[in-house]
Amino acid sequence: MIILEKPYVSEFLLDTIVQNDWAVLDNDSVRDAEIEEGAIDIISSDVAKKYYLTQEYPLIYSNSENSISWVLDNLQETNLAKYIKVFKDKAEFRALLKDLYPDFYFETVKYEDLKNKSSDDVKFPLVLKPSVGFLSFGVHTVRDDKEWREAIAQIDSEMKSAKKLYPKNVVDSSNFIIEELIEGEEFAVDAYYDRDGEPVILNIFQHPFLNSKDVSDRIYLMSTGIMIKYMAKFSLLLREIGEALKIKNFPMHIELRVKDDGEIIPIEVNPMRFAGWCTTDVAKYAWGINVYDCFYNQKKPDWNKILVNSGKDVFYFSMAEVPVGLDRSKIKGFEYERFLANYSNVLEVRRIDYRNNPLFAVIFGSTQNKEEVEKILALKTKDYIL
């Protein structure tokens, strides 16, 4: 079963559902979508609940973590719900990994206690973020007392903005996690565990930043070189995580960092989906694969064949974000064409309803120019807002 939810459902995902005749949960998002009547098999909540409660490892995919509420409300006793609860709470996930990373510093703090917590009681440098979060809402890299006070002052308005956009199961300010800053390159992986519990990698993204304080999701890169260098290493880590929880039939998007000494440390896991906002679709351009088809039909990409025939291009998805705290009612428009002129080879542009979402657009593209990536990282969307 597929659960479609806000904030964004791509045409590519809808076409894949129609072509494969997959069942889709009946909800407001399906009823609001522009889908021809009778084009998809819609299953009622009661029928879905009755069926999936009989499945030890339910095979369910969703484009959005907004669907977590339905799973936790209706499939509470399933393994799927167990996986979600562990991964969605960053503090619980850190506790799960304690045996693998015994020296890793982290602690949880209630939101109301943050303002009174002294910087003398934490270890710099650190990352401060909601235990349950999405995108970069409330995420701060903090290196000293001054930055600590600045972060605490900003979090209130950031979480108020997030609360307007996402349900509590997606972004929740009740608790924050303070953890040591993991120095090194950041990556993200779209993967699933098959019916036998084997991890299957569908894409590896390198996530560059403009500088040490940048926590944005501006651009994610994928290339043949990245896949060859990290496929085996990341597969080994996924296997260790999977064995710890006995995971089967489960899609995920995991973020991690590779330190200078080669140690790989997970940052967080986004359960039941691949890269958000359907940005995972970029795999059709980079590798010629349909990640939804791979998961639902338990297919494993032939990476040896794919990578031998791939070129030198670096593919990417890029996000044009609405500046945090900006009053959307004052926006008259966004200069899309002028903004897109910064990208040399645009493969697809998805314009987003910025009045109700934190993005102006998602861009898929490719390049062979490192300077272009640096230029994209430095873009300020406020310069293109009318």
C-alpha positions in Angstrom: 0.0 0.0 0.0 1.0 3.6 -0.7 0.1 6.4 1.6 0.1 9.8 -0.2 0.3 12.9 2.1 1.2 16.5 2.0 3.3 18.5 1.4 4.1 17.3 -2.2 3.2 14.3 -4.4 5.1 14.2 -7.7 3.5 13.2 -11.0 6.2 10.6 -11.4 5.0 8.9 -8.2 1.4 9.1 -9.3 2.2 7.7 -12.7 4.1 4.8 -11.1 1.2 4.0 -8.9 -1.2 4.0 -11.8 1.1 1.9 -14.0 1.5 -0.7 -11.3 -2.1 -0.6 -10.0 -0.9 -0.2 -6.4 -3.4 0.3 -3.6 -3.5 3.8 -2.1 -4.9 4.6 1.3 -8.1 6.8 1.2 -7.4 10.1 2.8 -7.7 13.9 2.3 -4.5 14.1 0.2 -5.8 11.5 -2.3 -9.2 13.2 -2.5 -7.5 16.6 -3.1 -5.1 15.3 -5.7 -5.8 15.7 -9.4 -6.3 12.0 -10.1 -8.7 10.8 -12.7 -11.6 8.9 -11.1 -11.0 5.2 -11.2 -7.3 5.5 -12.2 -6.1 4.2 -8.9 -7.2 1.5 -6.4 -8.2 3.3 -3.3 -8.4 1.3 0.0 -10.4 2.5 3.0 -8.7 3.0 6.3 -10.7 0.3 8.0 -9.8 -2.3 5.3 -6.2 -1.3 5.3 -6.0 -1.5 9.1 -7.6 -5.0 9.2 -5.3 -6.3 6.5 -2.0 -4.9 7.7 -2.5 -5.9 11.3 -2.2 -9.4 10.1 1.2 -8.7 8.5 4.2 -9.2 10.7 6.2 -6.8 8.4 3.8 -4.6 6.5 5.0 -3.4 3.1 4.0 0.3 3.1 5.6 3.3 1.5 4.8 6.9 1.9 6.0 10.1 0.2 5.8 12.0 3.5 6.2 11.6 7.2 2.8 13.2 7.7 1.6 9.6 7.2 3.2 8.5 10.4 0.1 9.6 12.4 -2.1 7.0 10.6 0.4 4.2 11.1 0.9 4.9 14.8 -2.9 5.3 15.3 -3.9 2.2 13.4 -0.9 -0.2 13.3 0.4 0.4 16.8 1.4 -3.3 17.4 3.2 -3.9 14.2 7.0 -3.9 13.6 6.5 -1.0 11.2 5.2 1.2 14.1 8.2 0.0 16.2 10.7 1.0 13.6 9.1 4.4 13.2 9.0 5.2 16.9 12.7 4.4 17.3 13.9 6.3 14.2 11.7 9.3 14.4 12.9 10.2 17.9 16.5 11.2 17.5 17.2 10.7 21.2 15.8 7.1 21.1 17.9 6.5 17.9 21.1 7.6 19.7 20.3 5.3 22.5 19.9 2.4 20.0 23.4 3.1 18.7 25.0 3.5 22.1 26.8 0.1 21.9 28.2 1.0 18.4 29.3 4.4 19.5 29.9 4.3 23.3 31.8 7.5 23.5 29.4 9.7 21.5 28.1 12.6 23.6 24.4 13.4 23.5 21.6 14.5 25.9 18.0 15.4 25.8 16.5 18.6 27.2 12.9 19.7 27.5 12.0 22.7 25.4 10.9 24.8 28.4 14.3 24.1 30.1 16.5 25.2 27.2 16.5 28.9 28.0 17.7 28.2 31.5 20.4 25.7 30.5 23.8 27.1 31.0 26.4 26.7 28.3 28.8 25.5 31.1 26.7 22.3 31.2 27.3 21.3 27.5 30.3 20.3 25.4 31.2 22.5 22.4 31.1 22.2 19.5 27.6 20.7 19.3 24.4 20.4 17.3 21.1 21.5 18.9 17.9 20.2 17.2 14.4 19.0 17.9 14.3 15.3 18.9 11.5 15.0 16.3 12.2 17.2 13.3 12.2 17.7 9.5 14.3 19.8 7.1 16.4 22.3 9.1 13.8 23.6 11.5 15.4 24.4 14.8 18.7 22.9 13.8 21.8 24.9 15.0 25.5 24.3 14.9 26.9 25.8 18.1 30.6 26.3 18.8 30.7 28.6 21.8 28.7 30.5 24.5 27.8 33.4 22.1 26.4 31.0 19.5 24.6 29.0 22.2 22.7 32.1 23.3 21.9 33.1 19.7 20.5 29.7 18.9 18.3 29.6 22.0 16.9 33.0 21.0 16.0 31.9 17.5 14.5 28.6 18.2 11.1 29.9 19.4 10.2 31.6 16.1 11.6 28.7 14.1 9.4 26.1 15.9 6.3 28.3 15.6 6.9 28.4 11.8 7.3 24.6 11.7 4.2 24.0 13.8 2.1 25.8 11.1 3.5 23.6 8.4 3.8 20.1 9.9 2.0 17.8 12.4 3.5 16.9 15.7 4.7 13.5 14.5 6.9 15.3 12.0 8.2 18.3 13.9 7.8 18.4 17.7 9.4 21.0 19.9 8.7 19.2 23.2 12.2 17.9 23.5 15.6 18.9 22.0 18.7 16.8 21.6 22.1 18.2 22.2 24.9 16.1 20.6 28.5 16.5 19.7 29.2 18.0 16.3 30.3 15.3 13.9 33.0 16.8 11.8 33.3 15.4 8.3 31.5 15.1 5.0 27.7 14.6 5.2 25.8 12.0 3.1 22.3 10.8 2.8 21.2 7.3 1.6 17.9 6.1 0.1 17.6 2.4 1.0 15.2 -0.3 2.0 15.3 -3.5 3.8 13.8 -6.4 1.8 11.6 -9.2 3.0 14.7 -11.1 4.2 16.1 -8.1 6.1 18.9 -7.4 3.5 19.6 -3.6 3.0 19.3 -2.4 -0.6 20.8 0.9 -1.5 19.0 2.9 -4.1 21.0 6.2 -4.0 23.8 7.9 -2.2 23.8 11.7 -1.9 26.7 13.9 -0.9 25.4 17.0 1.0 27.8 19.9 0.8 27.5 23.0 2.8 28.5 26.6 2.2 30.4 26.9 5.5 30.6 25.4 9.0 27.4 27.2 10.2 25.3 26.2 7.2 22.6 23.6 7.9 20.5 24.2 4.8 19.3 21.6 2.3 20.3 23.6 -0.7 21.8 20.9 -2.8 22.5 17.1 -2.7 24.9 15.6 -5.2 25.2 12.1 -6.7 27.9 10.6 -9.0 29.5 7.4 -10.1 32.5 8.2 -7.9 30.4 8.7 -4.8 28.6 5.4 -5.3 31.7 3.4 -5.9 33.5 4.9 -2.9 30.8 4.5 -0.3 28.4 1.7 -1.4 30.1 -1.1 0.5 30.8 1.0 3.6 27.3 2.3 3.9 25.8 -1.2 3.3 27.8 -2.5 6.2 26.4 0.2 8.5 22.9 -0.4 7.3 23.3 -4.1 8.0 24.4 -3.4 11.6 21.4 -1.2 12.2 19.0 -3.7 10.5 20.3 -6.5 12.7 19.8 -4.5 15.9 16.1 -4.0 15.1 15.4 -7.1 13.0 14.2 -4.8 10.2 12.3 -6.1 7.2 10.2 -4.5 4.4 11.1 -1.0 5.4 12.1 2.1 3.3 14.3 4.8 4.8 16.3 7.9 4.2 19.4 7.9 6.5 21.7 10.9 7.0 25.3 10.3 8.2 28.7 11.8 8.3 32.1 10.4 7.4 34.9 11.7 9.6 38.4 12.4 8.4 39.6 9.1 9.9 36.9 7.2 7.9 34.6 6.5 10.8 30.9 6.6 9.7 28.4 8.0 12.2 24.6 8.2 11.6 22.9 11.5 12.2 19.3 10.5 11.8 16.9 8.2 10.0 13.7 9.4 8.2 11.3 6.4 8.3 8.9 5.0 5.7 10.1 7.2 2.9 13.1 8.1 0.7 14.4 11.6 0.2 11.6 14.0 1.0 9.4 16.1 -1.3 9.7 13.3 -3.8 13.3 14.5 -4.5 14.2 10.8 -4.5 12.8 10.8 -8.1 16.1 12.2 -9.3 17.4 8.6 -9.4 15.5 8.2 -12.7 17.9 10.8 -14.2 21.1 9.8 -12.4 20.7 6.0 -12.7 17.7 5.2 -14.8 15.8 3.5 -12.0 12.4 3.9 -10.3 13.0 3.7 -6.6 9.3 3.1 -5.8 9.3 0.2 -8.2 12.5 -1.1 -6.6 11.0 -1.1 -3.1 7.5 -2.2 -3.8 8.6 -5.1 -6.1 11.7 -5.9 -4.1 14.1 -5.2 -7.0 17.8 -4.7 -6.5 19.6 -2.3 -8.9 22.4 -4.0 -10.9 25.0 -1.4 -9.7 27.9 -3.0 -11.5 26.1 -2.6 -14.9 24.7 0.9 -14.0 27.9 2.4 -12.9 30.0 0.9 -15.7 27.7 2.7 -18.2 27.3 6.0 -16.3 29.1 9.1 -17.3 31.1 11.8 -15.5 28.2 14.1 -14.8 27.3 15.0 -11.2 23.5 14.9 -10.8 21.7 16.8 -8.0 18.5 18.0 -6.6 18.4 21.5 -5.2 15.9 23.3 -3.0 15.0 27.0 -3.2 13.8 27.7 0.3 11.6 30.4 1.7 13.7 32.3 4.3 12.7 31.3 7.8 10.5 34.0 9.5 9.5 35.7 6.3 5.9 36.8 6.2 4.6 34.9 3.2 1.6 37.2 2.8 4.0 39.9 1.7 5.5 37.9 -1.1 4.2 39.0 -4.5 6.2 36.5 -6.5 9.5 34.7 -7.1 11.8 35.4 -10.0 12.0 31.8 -11.1 13.7 32.3 -14.5 16.4 34.6 -13.0 17.0 32.1 -10.2 17.3 29.2 -12.6 19.8 31.0 -14.7 22.3 30.0 -12.0 21.9 26.4 -13.1 23.6 25.3 -16.3 21.7 22.1 -17.1 18.2 22.0 -15.6 16.5 18.6 -16.1 13.3 19.4 -14.3 11.8 22.2 -12.2 9.0 21.6 -9.7 7.4 24.9 -8.6 6.1 24.7 -5.0 3.2 26.7 -3.5 5.4 28.9 -1.3 2.4 30.5 0.4 1.7 27.2 2.2 5.2 25.6 2.1 8.8 26.4 3.0 10.0 26.1 -0.6 9.7 28.0 -3.9 11.0 25.1 -6.0 12.8 21.9 -6.3 15.3 21.6 -9.2 16.8 18.5 -10.7 20.0 19.0 -12.8 23.5 17.9 -13.7 26.9 19.5 -14.0 30.6 18.8 -14.3 31.6 22.1 -12.8 32.6 22.2 -9.1 32.4 26.0 -9.2 28.7 25.8 -10.2 27.9 23.8 -7.1 29.7 26.4 -4.9 27.7 29.2 -6.7 24.4 27.4 -6.0 25.3 26.9 -2.3 25.9 30.7 -2.0 22.6 31.7 -3.6 20.3 33.8 -1.4 16.6 33.2 -2.3 15.7 36.6 -0.7 17.4 38.3 -3.6 14.8 36.8 -6.0 11.7 37.5 -4.0 9.3 40.2 -5.2 
